[in-house]
Amino acid sequence: MSENKKPLFLVHYKDPVDGKLISLKARSIHDSSLGLSFISISDFVFETNQLVIKPSEEQLQKKLENTKSLHISIYSIVSIEELSESKLKFKDDKSKLLMFPSDSTNTTH
């Protein structure tokens, strides 16, 4: 693996509109310009060379085809997996932020 290759991240988040769990691959994750409670995801990666087409991934690709950067609330993020050997680096260290647990067992609206 070359040193210049960007890391690959798998982001799992809940869609704020319908609450469905979405998985998205991207090469770039940074602090958002929208504020402390958002992250910016860009350089989306979609697997287009497979024989089997996943309808959910194809829908997501169409949804994000004109999107330069996706800003997601940190409260919607379920997990971020790093799929390469590079480290995830943020411009500002937010390790001292206190996160309150969300009540994921409450399914009533």
SEROMI-44026 format. One line per 5 residues: number of its first residue (from 0); their letters; for each residue x, y, z of C-alpha. Coordinates in Angstrom, 2 decimals. Layout:
NUM	A	X:Y:Z  ...
END
This chain:
0	MSENK	0.00:0.00:0.00  1.42:3.37:-0.94  1.83:6.19:1.57  -0.17:8.63:-0.60  -3.28:6.46:-0.75
5	KPLFL	-6.19:7.99:1.15  -7.83:5.92:3.88  -11.23:4.34:3.31  -13.99:4.76:5.91  -17.27:2.93:6.33
10	VHYKD	-19.76:5.25:8.02  -22.97:3.86:9.54  -25.59:6.49:10.33  -29.33:6.84:10.82  -31.10:8.76:8.07
15	PVDGK	-32.68:11.81:9.74  -35.76:11.58:7.48  -36.86:7.96:7.84  -34.56:6.61:10.58  -33.14:3.81:8.41
20	LISLK	-29.57:2.70:8.99  -27.34:3.68:6.05  -23.79:2.51:5.32  -21.61:4.80:3.23  -18.00:4.42:2.08
25	ARSIH	-15.91:7.56:1.80  -12.27:8.62:1.56  -12.54:11.87:3.50  -13.99:12.69:6.95  -13.38:16.07:8.59
30	DSSLG	-14.80:18.53:11.06  -17.77:20.28:9.50  -17.91:24.01:8.96  -21.46:23.83:10.37  -20.23:23.51:13.95
35	LSFIS	-19.08:21.13:16.65  -21.95:18.68:16.37  -21.41:17.87:12.67  -18.86:15.99:10.60  -18.26:16.41:6.89
40	ISDFV	-18.04:13.32:4.67  -16.81:13.56:1.07  -15.08:11.59:-1.69  -17.76:8.90:-1.68  -16.81:5.42:-2.87
45	FETNQ	-19.27:3.14:-4.64  -18.41:-0.31:-5.94  -19.45:-0.21:-9.58  -17.35:-3.09:-10.90  -19.30:-5.89:-9.19
50	LVIKP	-21.54:-8.35:-11.00  -24.18:-8.16:-8.27  -25.80:-4.75:-7.94  -27.09:-3.82:-4.49  -30.29:-1.77:-4.83
55	SEEQL	-29.68:0.16:-1.60  -26.17:1.17:-2.70  -27.43:2.14:-6.14  -30.15:4.34:-4.56  -27.59:5.98:-2.29
60	QKKLE	-25.29:6.62:-5.25  -28.12:8.33:-7.15  -29.08:10.34:-4.07  -25.50:11.60:-3.61  -24.49:12.01:-7.26
65	NTKSL	-24.53:15.84:-7.09  -23.42:16.06:-3.44  -19.98:17.55:-2.87  -19.95:16.96:0.89  -22.42:15.41:3.33
70	HISIY	-22.69:17.09:6.75  -24.10:14.69:9.34  -24.92:15.32:12.98  -22.69:13.34:15.32  -25.89:12.21:17.05
75	SIVSI	-26.94:10.36:13.88  -23.61:8.52:13.56  -23.73:4.91:14.74  -20.12:4.02:13.92  -17.17:4.86:11.69
80	EELSE	-14.90:2.03:10.60  -11.50:2.72:9.14  -10.79:0.19:6.40  -7.15:1.10:5.80  -4.03:1.63:7.88
85	SKLKF	-4.04:5.44:8.00  -5.28:7.16:11.13  -8.41:9.31:11.27  -7.24:12.87:12.01  -9.43:15.82:12.89
90	KDDKS	-8.29:19.42:12.66  -9.44:20.08:16.22  -9.30:17.42:18.92  -12.77:16.91:20.35  -11.83:14.06:22.68
95	KLLMF	-12.90:16.06:25.73  -16.50:16.44:24.52  -19.13:14.70:26.63  -21.58:12.52:24.68  -24.93:11.73:26.23
100	PSDST	-26.28:8.27:25.38  -29.26:8.23:23.05  -32.33:6.20:23.84  -32.31:3.77:20.89  -34.90:1.49:22.55
105	NTTH	-37.65:4.08:22.17  -39.21:3.35:18.77  -42.40:5.37:19.15  -42.67:8.70:17.35
END
